[in-house]
Amino acid sequence: MDAPAELPAAKTVYRSRTPFEHQRIGAAAVYCSDGRFGEQMDEFLHTSLALPRYDRVAIPGGAACLAGHGNCFTERQGLDRQLNFLITAHDLRRVVLIAHQDCGFYRDLWLGGRSVVEQQQIDLRKAAEKIRQSQPGVKIEAYFAAKTGGHVTFEHWDTDW
């Protein structure tokens, strides 16, 4: 058996200004991967919800795939596995679900006569219920991010039926 080849020396290209924090805070946020909302999501979660180092799960449509839509069966299985792993491995006690205005995930989704926002509310409730079934001790919260006057505002949405 040949000896493994030596790897070339790596060159540091950037050093973060923010120091690494070892302590976990026990929360995850699931939201859409739409980069136009990324900074605002961080600001909301850090400032309003006091979650400085939450576990991030960004996927097109956010938690919508947990609602049982047929066109995202594979994504549902993946997100379900990822969340269960994070909740167990990182001892999470809180999961925040965030939907946003004009989400492209809903462009090709059959809405059954509902508006996109109505479907998003239904989907977040179904996603919360799915998480509660597999992880009953975890607190689930849901929010909606809307573009308002050149900024993004966040509304709390009830996840109970």
N, C-alpha and C positions, 0 to 999 in steps of 0.2 A: 504494500500500500504506500503510495507516494505521500510525502509530507505536504500539508496544506501550504499553498502559496501565501507569501506574506502580503498583507493588505497595504496599499500605499498610505502614507501618513495623511491624516485629515487636517485640513486647515480651517480654523474657526472663521466664520464669515459674519457672525453677529453675536452679541451678548445682550441679553435682555436687561432692561433697566429695573424690572420688577424682580425682586428676589423670589426664589422658590419657597413655597410654604408646604410643610409636610402634613399638617393637620387637615383632615377632611371635614366638611361641614354637614355631610349627610343629606345632600339634595341633588336632584338632577332636573334639568330642563329639557323638554322635547319641543322643538319648534322647526319650522320650515327652513330649508337651507338657502332661501332667497337672501343673497348678500346685501340687498338694499335695506334690510331690516336688522342686520347683524349688530351694528354699534348700538342701536336703540334697544335691542334685546338685552345686551350686556348691561347697558345703563339701567334699564328697568330692574333687572334681576339683582344687580349690585346695590343700587340705591334704594329702590322702593321696597324690594323684598328682602333686603339685607343678606344676599347670597353672594359673597365675594368670590368663592371658588366652587361653583357648582359643576357637576358633571354635565357635559354638553352632548346632546343627541340631536344633530341637525340632519334632516332627511326631507326630500321634497314632500310637501303637504303636512309635515310635522307628524302628529299622532293620528292623522286621518286614516292611515292604512290599518290601524287597530280597529277601526269601525266596521270592518268586514266587507269592504268593497271588493268585488270579484276581480277587478283589474289590478289589484295590488296584493294578491295572495302571498307571493314570495317576499315582498317587503314586510308584510305583516309578521310572517314567521321570523324574519331577521330582526325586526324591531322588538318583538316579544322576547327573543333570546337575549338581545343586547340589554334590554331593561332588566330582565330577571337576573342577568349576570351582575350588572352594576348595583342593583338593589342588594343582592346577596354579598358580593365581594367587597363593596364599599360601605356596607351597612347603612344604606339610604333609608331615611324615614319620611322623605318629602319628595314628590314629583310634581313639577310645574309643567302644564301643557299650554302652549300658546299657538293660536291660529292668527292669521293676519289677512287684512283686506286685500282683495285682488290677487289671491293666491292662484298661481298658474296650474297647480295640481287639479283644481276643480274645472279647468277649461274643457277637458274631455270626459268629465264624469257626468253620468246621467243623474239629474237632480230630482226627478219625479215631480216636477212642477214647483219645487221649492227654490227660494233664492239661494245664492251661494252662502250667504251669512247664516241662513236658517240651517242649511246642510252642515256648515261648520259647527254650529251649536250642537246639533244631533251627533255629529262625529266625535266631538270632544266628550260628550256624555258617554257614548259607547266606549270610547278609549279609556275613560276613567273607570268605568265598570269592569272592563277587561283587566285592567291593572289591579283593581281591588280584588277580583276573583283569584288572581294568581299570587298577590302580595297583600293580604288583608290588613296588615299593620301599617301600611304606608298611607300618608296623607296626600290626597290628590287635589290640586288646584288648577283652575283653567282661566285663561285670559284671552282677550282679543285685542290685537294691535291694529289701529286704524290711522290712516294718514289724515291729519287735521291741521290745516293752516301751515303747511310746510314742515310740520313736526309729526311725531308718532305719539298717539295717546293709547293707553291701555285700560281696558274695561275688565272687571272681574265677571266671569260667567259661572253660574251655578252648575255643578255636575250631577246633581240629584234629579231624579225623574219626578 
